Amino acid sequence: MRLPHFSLDAWSPSRLPVAVPSSLRRVEEARRRFGSFTEAYLDAMWRGDPLADAFVADFPALGHGPAMRMLRQACREGIDAVADAPDSLRALFAALDDTPTWLDTAAIDHASRYTSRYSRASGIVLGAASLVSGYANSAASRPLESHRPVRRERRRPHARGRLLAARRQPARRPGALLRRLRG
């Protein structure tokens, strides 16, 4: 599987979605400030993942709960551990488990060794700016806010920063970002 090439030159007004999601704010300001990057971002919000969409389309037949359990088990243990996995889930995990040829794990491991040098500085940046701005964007923060430990710490922002920092630690270990490894 190859990483698709993305170019703003490929964007055209005829590809604009019919509507901008109502949760997005200051869209006109973004258009003025960032021009075609804004349109590329908005356009990308309407692109789907055909393999994931095919599995979701099977939810009515499987039942939402059982389908989610299958998905979680496949994420934790691999697709072969899921008894009676539908073809749509098998196809999705065939793509997920296929390591792209462009992935340079040696470069990732090398770079991850140096992130710890800047842990304190990056923590300050996260606490003072990035997390605050990120949580203000409701469209972008929903996946993080729906994460159970984050929901528990919603009223304690300082604890949220510690939670995120703790989650970054395992990702710094060599090979930690490969499939089914803690990272």
BAZA-106199 format. One record per residue: y negated, x negated, z negated of N, C-alpha, C in turn; residue number from 0. Coordinates in Angstrom, 3 decimals. Each point is the difference from the previous one (the first is absolute). Layout:
<nodes>
NODE        nc2        nc1        nc3       cac2       cac1       cac3        cc2        cc1        cc3    nr
NODE          Y          X          Z          Y          X          Z          Y          X          Z   NUM
...
</nodes>
This chain:
<nodes>
NODE        nc2        nc1        nc3       cac2       cac1       cac3        cc2        cc1        cc3    nr
NODE      1.169     -0.859      0.000     -1.169      0.859      0.000     -1.227     -0.901      0.000     0
NODE     -0.962      0.286      0.858     -1.213     -0.803      0.102     -1.171      0.764     -0.594     1
NODE     -0.939     -0.766     -0.561     -1.226      0.591     -0.526     -0.838      0.451      1.180     2
NODE     -0.400      1.269      0.069     -0.793      0.455      1.136     -1.376     -0.645     -0.013     3
NODE     -0.477     -0.319      1.206     -1.338     -0.566      0.132     -0.999      1.145     -0.085     4
NODE     -1.040     -0.185     -0.775     -1.015      1.036     -0.148     -1.311     -0.537      0.525     5
NODE     -0.663      0.763      0.809     -1.281     -0.412      0.539     -0.958      1.175     -0.055     6
NODE     -1.224     -0.276     -0.427     -1.006      1.058     -0.007     -0.381      0.401      1.419     7
NODE      0.270     -0.881      0.964     -0.312      0.328      1.390      0.838      1.174      0.485     8
NODE      1.174      0.195     -0.619      0.881      1.092      0.401     -0.480      1.352     -0.508     9
NODE     -0.944     -0.010     -0.934     -0.504      1.245     -0.554     -0.891      0.705      1.015    10
NODE      0.114      1.303      0.071     -0.890      0.777      0.861     -0.329      1.310     -0.697    11
NODE     -1.209      0.541      0.241     -0.387      1.250     -0.665      0.954      1.151      0.282    12
NODE      0.696     -0.027      1.128      0.916      1.097      0.320      1.196      0.028     -0.944    13
NODE      0.216     -1.083     -0.753      1.125     -0.063     -0.929     -0.393      0.419     -1.402    14
NODE     -1.228      0.439     -0.212     -0.445      0.392     -1.331      0.792      1.198     -0.512    15
NODE      0.318      0.012     -1.284      0.681      1.169     -0.554     -0.940      1.197      0.013    16
NODE      0.580      1.171     -0.094     -0.786      1.222      0.012     -0.900      0.080     -1.220    17
NODE      0.497     -0.444     -1.147     -0.771      0.114     -1.232      0.166     -1.267     -0.838    18
NODE     -1.021     -0.295     -0.777      0.058     -1.097     -0.956      0.463      0.613     -1.322    19
NODE      0.958     -0.629     -0.697      0.461      0.571     -1.274     -1.172      0.274     -0.945    20
NODE      0.024      1.137     -0.658     -1.115      0.412     -0.860     -0.173     -0.907     -1.213    21
NODE      1.038     -0.767     -0.349     -0.114     -0.879     -1.165     -0.816     -1.257      0.294    22
NODE     -0.270     -0.269      1.263     -0.794     -1.177      0.340     -1.482      0.321     -0.135    23
NODE     -0.714     -0.926     -0.613     -1.434      0.176     -0.185     -0.741     -1.089      0.758    24
NODE     -1.239      0.263      0.314     -0.915     -0.956      0.617      0.524     -0.547      1.339    25
NODE      0.651      0.869      0.758      0.565     -0.397      1.287     -1.100     -0.409      0.966    26
NODE     -1.089      0.754      0.032     -1.091     -0.342      0.922     -0.610     -1.352     -0.345    27
NODE     -0.132     -0.271     -1.288     -0.502     -1.318     -0.411      0.950     -1.102      0.466    28
NODE      1.298      0.230     -0.145      0.992     -0.981      0.455     -0.104     -0.203      1.505    29
NODE     -0.207      1.082      0.743     -0.143     -0.136      1.450     -1.213     -0.848      0.354    30
NODE     -1.105      0.220     -0.710     -1.210     -0.804      0.272      0.231     -1.465     -0.345    31
NODE      0.630     -0.239     -1.143      0.160     -1.383     -0.469      1.101     -0.767      0.722    32
NODE      1.099      0.678      0.308      1.166     -0.719      0.496      0.410      0.366      1.420    33
NODE     -0.725      0.929      0.616      0.225      0.325      1.404      1.436      0.356      0.332    34
NODE      0.533     -0.694      0.998      1.334      0.341      0.511      1.115     -0.263     -1.007    35
NODE     -0.235     -0.847     -0.998      1.013     -0.184     -1.048      0.242      1.315     -0.744    36
NODE     -1.058      0.770     -0.223      0.142      1.288     -0.683      0.866      0.936      0.822    37
NODE     -0.263      0.050      1.292      0.778      0.899      0.857      1.458     -0.442      0.065    38
NODE      0.237     -1.300      0.023      1.383     -0.495      0.006      0.708      0.397     -1.298    39
NODE     -0.711     -0.092     -1.125      0.556      0.391     -1.300      0.327      1.494     -0.016    40
NODE     -0.954      0.818      0.448      0.224      1.449      0.011      1.148      0.371      0.932    41
NODE      0.057     -0.647      1.139      1.066      0.275      0.960      1.359     -0.360     -0.608    42
NODE      0.053     -1.122     -0.716      1.264     -0.447     -0.587      0.506      0.966     -1.064    43
NODE     -0.898      0.768     -0.622      0.422      0.958     -1.021      0.878      1.103      0.588    44
NODE     -0.047      0.197      1.295      0.743      1.077      0.636      1.278     -0.495      0.662    45
NODE      0.249     -1.302     -0.060      1.231     -0.529      0.577      1.125      0.169     -0.998    46
NODE      1.147      0.343      0.480      1.143      0.180     -0.879      1.001     -1.125      0.152    47
NODE      1.064      0.107     -0.723      1.122     -0.924      0.092      1.178      0.849      0.465    48
NODE      0.380     -0.120      1.262      1.035      0.900      0.542      1.314     -0.026     -0.788    49
NODE      0.409     -1.163     -0.484      1.262     -0.060     -0.753     -0.124      0.687     -1.356    50
NODE     -1.097     -0.244     -0.702     -0.216      0.671     -1.287     -0.205      1.494      0.218    51
NODE     -0.735      0.359      1.044     -0.227      1.415      0.299      1.316      0.723      0.291    52
NODE      0.925     -0.679      0.675      1.300      0.622      0.307      0.770      0.276     -1.289    53
NODE     -0.058     -0.928     -0.959      0.686      0.238     -1.276     -0.658      1.150     -0.758    54
NODE     -1.317      0.032     -0.019     -0.706      1.095     -0.682      0.341      1.338      0.654    55
NODE      0.186      0.000      1.306      0.373      1.239      0.696      1.368      0.503     -0.457    56
NODE      0.831     -0.881     -0.533      1.314      0.397     -0.508     -0.060      0.558     -1.426    57
NODE     -1.150     -0.096     -0.666     -0.119      0.472     -1.383      0.416      1.460     -0.185    58
NODE     -0.406      0.930      0.856      0.404      1.399     -0.230      1.519      0.173     -0.041    59
NODE      0.714     -0.724      0.865      1.456      0.123      0.021      0.643     -0.709     -1.188    60
NODE     -0.581     -1.121     -0.408      0.575     -0.785     -1.101     -0.428      0.509     -1.368    61
NODE     -1.178      0.580     -0.062     -0.628      0.345     -1.272     -0.898     -1.154     -0.410    62
NODE     -1.197      0.318     -0.479     -0.972     -1.042     -0.325      0.527     -0.976     -1.056    63
NODE      0.530      0.524     -1.092      0.510     -0.850     -1.077      1.112     -0.937      0.462    64
NODE      1.056      0.541      0.628      1.068     -0.883      0.476     -0.487     -1.027      1.027    65
NODE     -0.906      0.398      0.880     -0.521     -0.942      1.001     -0.756     -1.138     -0.672    66
NODE     -0.822      0.335     -0.997     -0.745     -1.042     -0.718      0.943     -0.921     -0.772    67
NODE      1.061      0.549     -0.568      0.969     -0.842     -0.710      0.690     -0.961      0.970    68
NODE      0.333      0.503      1.196      0.598     -0.871      1.014     -0.953     -1.131      0.375    69
NODE     -1.263      0.353      0.203     -1.000     -0.998      0.377     -0.145     -1.056     -1.096    70
NODE     -0.114      0.440     -1.238     -0.148     -0.953     -1.115      1.231     -0.896     -0.140    71
NODE      1.165      0.579      0.153      1.221     -0.797     -0.101      0.066     -1.024      1.126    72
NODE     -0.366      0.411      1.211      0.002     -0.932      1.129     -1.003     -1.132     -0.227    73
NODE     -1.143      0.313     -0.598     -0.993     -1.038     -0.306      0.537     -0.981     -1.033    74
NODE      0.666      0.515     -1.014      0.501     -0.854     -1.088      1.247     -0.784      0.383    75
NODE      0.953      0.689      0.653      1.334     -0.585      0.168      0.390     -0.272      1.442    76
NODE     -0.808      0.460      0.934      0.357     -0.156      1.413      0.586      1.285      0.546    77
NODE     -0.087      0.169      1.292      0.417      1.252      0.641      1.503      0.239     -0.125    78
NODE      0.801     -1.061     -0.052      1.456      0.179     -0.092      0.435      0.617     -1.326    79
NODE     -0.869     -0.047     -0.999      0.333      0.584     -1.302     -0.202      1.514     -0.022    80
NODE     -0.629      0.549      1.017     -0.309      1.432      0.031      1.130      0.752      0.695    81
NODE      0.742      0.767     -0.791      1.080      0.810      0.565     -0.606      1.106      0.858    82
NODE      0.582      0.229      1.141     -0.431      1.080      0.902     -1.470     -0.114      0.414    83
NODE     -0.487     -1.226      0.174     -1.387     -0.177      0.457     -0.127      0.557      1.413    84
NODE     -1.019      0.811      0.248     -0.177      0.543      1.346     -0.376     -1.115      0.982    85
NODE      0.230      0.255      1.271     -0.313     -0.986      1.036     -1.475     -0.404     -0.039    86
NODE     -0.871      0.951     -0.344     -1.435     -0.306     -0.027     -0.318     -1.049     -1.065    87
NODE      0.665      0.074     -1.163     -0.229     -0.979     -1.058      0.617     -1.343      0.393    88
NODE      1.156      0.022      0.625      0.626     -1.246      0.466     -0.882     -0.692      1.040    89
NODE     -0.579      0.764      0.909     -0.881     -0.594      1.016     -1.254     -0.595     -0.642    90
NODE     -0.551      0.702     -0.978     -1.176     -0.511     -0.700      0.316     -1.330     -0.682    91
NODE      1.130     -0.079     -0.697      0.326     -1.233     -0.708      0.488     -1.102      0.924    92
NODE      0.519      0.345      1.160      0.322     -1.046      0.980     -1.285     -0.729      0.395    93
NODE     -1.078      0.752      0.157     -1.289     -0.619      0.332     -0.593     -0.739     -1.196    94
NODE      0.079      0.590     -1.196     -0.555     -0.636     -1.193      0.724     -1.293     -0.351    95
NODE      1.303     -0.021      0.191      0.789     -1.169     -0.370     -0.010     -1.099      1.062    96
NODE     -0.562      0.293      1.156     -0.073     -0.987      1.073     -1.206     -0.913     -0.249    97
NODE      0.258     -1.262     -0.331     -1.094     -0.941     -0.247     -0.651     -0.350      1.328    98
NODE     -1.313      0.228      0.104     -0.683     -0.294      1.259      0.033     -1.496      0.328    99
NODE      0.073     -0.332      1.269      0.054     -1.400      0.410     -1.289     -0.739     -0.340   100
NODE     -1.106      0.718     -0.102     -1.280     -0.640     -0.275     -0.203     -0.309     -1.484   101
NODE      0.860      0.500     -0.878     -0.167     -0.215     -1.437      0.277     -1.461     -0.360   102
NODE     -0.972     -0.655     -0.580      0.109     -1.407     -0.392      0.109     -0.073     -1.522   103
NODE      1.226      0.090     -0.505      0.198      0.031     -1.450     -0.412     -1.314     -0.658   104
NODE      0.155     -1.110      0.697     -0.420     -1.289     -0.575     -1.511     -0.012     -0.232   105
NODE     -0.758      0.546      0.944     -1.463      0.056     -0.159     -0.386      0.937     -1.143   106
NODE      0.704      1.108     -0.134     -0.286      0.941     -1.089      0.302     -0.652     -1.342   107
NODE      1.143     -0.674     -0.107      0.349     -0.683     -1.250     -1.019     -1.079     -0.330   108
NODE     -0.426     -0.744      0.998     -0.994     -1.055     -0.209     -1.310      0.603     -0.523   109
NODE     -0.463      1.046      0.649     -1.267      0.622     -0.406      0.105      0.640     -1.382   110
NODE      1.147      0.586     -0.324      0.126      0.688     -1.286     -0.046     -0.983     -1.175   111
NODE      0.335     -1.271      0.246     -0.095     -0.995     -1.074     -1.444     -0.188     -0.455   112
NODE     -0.939      0.234      0.902     -1.397     -0.276     -0.307     -0.754      1.209     -0.545   113
NODE      0.586      1.164      0.071     -0.712      1.169     -0.514     -0.181     -0.076     -1.504   114
NODE      0.928     -0.652     -0.687     -0.126     -0.080     -1.459     -1.193     -0.841     -0.425   115
NODE     -0.456     -0.892      0.857     -1.186     -0.794     -0.327     -1.218      0.890     -0.209   116
NODE     -0.011      1.127      0.675     -1.180      0.850     -0.015      0.242      1.313     -0.735   117
NODE      1.030      0.046     -0.827      0.347      1.240     -0.695     -1.151      0.547     -0.828   118
NODE     -0.615     -0.862     -0.791     -1.069      0.474     -0.873     -1.175      0.513      0.832   119
NODE     -0.387     -0.776      1.012     -1.128      0.417      0.850      0.327      1.287      0.746   120
NODE      1.218      0.098      0.510      0.340      1.231      0.729      0.084      1.186     -0.952   121
NODE      0.393     -0.229     -1.232      0.011      1.080     -0.989     -1.391      0.516     -0.287   122
NODE     -0.956     -0.918     -0.071     -1.396      0.401     -0.219     -0.491      0.825      1.182   123
NODE      0.305     -0.473      1.213     -0.417      0.737      1.195      0.647      1.380      0.032   124
NODE      1.297      0.071     -0.285      0.681      1.299     -0.021     -0.628      0.937     -1.015   125
NODE     -0.227     -0.515     -1.202     -0.544      0.842     -1.063     -1.435      0.420      0.228   126
NODE     -0.792     -0.875      0.599     -1.428      0.274      0.135     -0.362      0.733      1.285   127
NODE      0.784     -0.158      1.030     -0.436      0.568      1.274      1.120      0.710      0.758   128
NODE      1.039     -0.720      0.347      1.007      0.552      0.907      0.660      1.261     -0.527   129
NODE      0.485     -0.026     -1.247      0.670      1.187     -0.535     -0.960      1.165     -0.136   130
NODE     -1.214     -0.287     -0.443     -0.994      1.064     -0.165     -0.283      0.651      1.347   131
NODE     -0.259     -0.831      1.017     -0.280      0.540      1.342      1.216      0.690      0.578   132
NODE      1.173     -0.599     -0.208      1.221      0.584      0.543      0.315      1.361     -0.585   133
NODE     -0.169      0.156     -1.302      0.273      1.286     -0.634     -1.043      1.046      0.401   134
NODE     -1.181     -0.456      0.409     -1.020      0.950      0.448      0.367      0.613      1.344   135
NODE      0.858     -0.656      0.777      0.439      0.510      1.291      1.282      0.793     -0.224   136
NODE     -0.141      1.305     -0.147      1.154      0.824     -0.364      1.104     -0.039      1.047   137
NODE     -0.344     -0.156      1.271      1.035     -0.035      1.031      0.863     -1.251     -0.129   138
NODE     -0.608     -1.108     -0.395      0.751     -1.252     -0.111      0.704     -0.143     -1.333   139
NODE     -0.507      0.634     -1.046      0.555     -0.232     -1.328      1.135      0.949     -0.369   140
NODE      0.228      1.039      0.769      1.052      0.965     -0.366      1.369     -0.629     -0.214   141
NODE      0.479     -0.883      0.912      1.334     -0.574     -0.252      0.062     -0.780     -1.302   142
NODE     -1.036     -0.750     -0.327     -0.005     -0.772     -1.237     -0.097      0.918     -1.209   143
NODE     -0.845      1.012      0.087     -0.169      0.911     -1.127      1.243      0.823     -0.269   144
NODE      0.820      0.218      1.013      1.204      0.797     -0.200      1.123     -0.823     -0.620   145
NODE     -0.208     -1.313     -0.113      1.005     -0.872     -0.614      0.041      0.283     -1.505   146
NODE      1.164      0.291     -0.540      0.142      0.476     -1.377     -0.675     -0.901     -1.044   147
NODE      0.205     -1.334     -0.005     -0.678     -0.802     -1.030     -1.522      0.060      0.111   148
NODE     -0.524      0.110      1.206     -1.452      0.093      0.172     -0.497      1.339     -0.537   149
NODE      0.754      1.079      0.246     -0.399      1.312     -0.526     -0.079     -0.031     -1.515   150
NODE      0.956     -0.681     -0.642     -0.006     -0.086     -1.460     -1.240     -0.722     -0.509   151
NODE     -0.469     -0.979      0.759     -1.122     -0.831     -0.440     -1.337      0.464      0.576   152
NODE     -0.045      1.191      0.573     -1.197      0.486      0.677     -1.246     -0.051     -0.885   153
NODE      0.148      0.283     -1.273     -1.169      0.040     -0.886     -0.325     -1.365     -0.589   154
NODE      0.764     -1.010      0.368     -0.226     -1.337     -0.540     -0.101     -0.993      1.156   155
NODE     -1.167     -0.112      0.649     -0.133     -0.861      1.183      0.385     -1.452     -0.252   156
NODE     -0.272     -0.540     -1.186      0.365     -1.386     -0.286      1.524     -0.181      0.059   157
NODE      0.743      1.001     -0.441      1.462     -0.074      0.045      0.489      0.067      1.440   158
NODE     -0.699      0.746      0.843      0.369      0.103      1.403     -0.081     -1.361      0.667   159
NODE     -1.053     -0.757     -0.296     -0.149     -1.343      0.563      1.130     -0.920     -0.442   160
NODE      0.391      0.097     -1.275      1.119     -0.807     -0.500      1.303      0.394      0.688   161
NODE      0.193      1.294      0.223      1.201      0.475      0.677      0.083     -0.592      1.407   162
NODE     -1.109      0.053      0.737      0.000     -0.532      1.358      0.206     -1.505      0.007   163
NODE     -0.604     -0.700     -0.941      0.175     -1.454     -0.086      1.460     -0.333     -0.305   164
NODE      0.628      0.760     -0.880      1.403     -0.249     -0.335      0.897      0.227      1.206   165
NODE     -0.359      0.950      0.830      0.797      0.267      1.196     -0.163     -1.094      1.044   166
NODE     -1.114     -0.724     -0.039     -0.226     -1.090      0.955      0.842     -1.216     -0.343   167
NODE      0.316     -0.217     -1.277      0.700     -1.212     -0.425      1.319     -0.231      0.747   168
NODE      0.918      0.969      0.063      1.273     -0.260      0.690     -0.185     -0.297      1.489   169
NODE     -1.050      0.508      0.608     -0.217     -0.201      1.438     -0.361     -1.442      0.327   170
NODE     -0.348     -0.787     -0.989     -0.394     -1.390      0.246      1.195     -0.939      0.120   171
NODE      1.162      0.443     -0.398      1.180     -0.867      0.035      0.483     -0.169      1.439   172
NODE      0.512     -1.185      0.351      0.506     -0.217      1.368      1.053      1.043      0.378   173
NODE     -0.149      0.577      1.175      0.946      0.988      0.505     -0.142      1.380     -0.602   174
NODE     -0.952      0.191     -0.903     -0.105      1.258     -0.734     -0.407      1.184      0.871   175
NODE     -0.591     -0.257      1.151     -0.454      1.114      0.828      1.043      0.429      1.034   176
NODE      1.177     -0.582     -0.057      1.059      0.419      0.909      0.615      1.305     -0.486   177
NODE      0.683      0.716      0.875      0.591      1.294     -0.351      0.945     -0.109     -1.184   178
NODE     -0.075      0.994     -0.845      0.864      0.183     -1.166     -0.083     -1.130     -1.018   179
NODE     -1.096     -0.720     -0.014     -0.230     -0.977     -1.056     -1.182      0.473     -0.812   180
NODE     -0.046     -0.372     -1.263     -1.097      0.441     -0.864     -1.256     -0.775      0.382   181
NODE     -0.957      0.698      0.512     -1.234     -0.666      0.379     -1.004      0.949      0.552   182
</nodes>
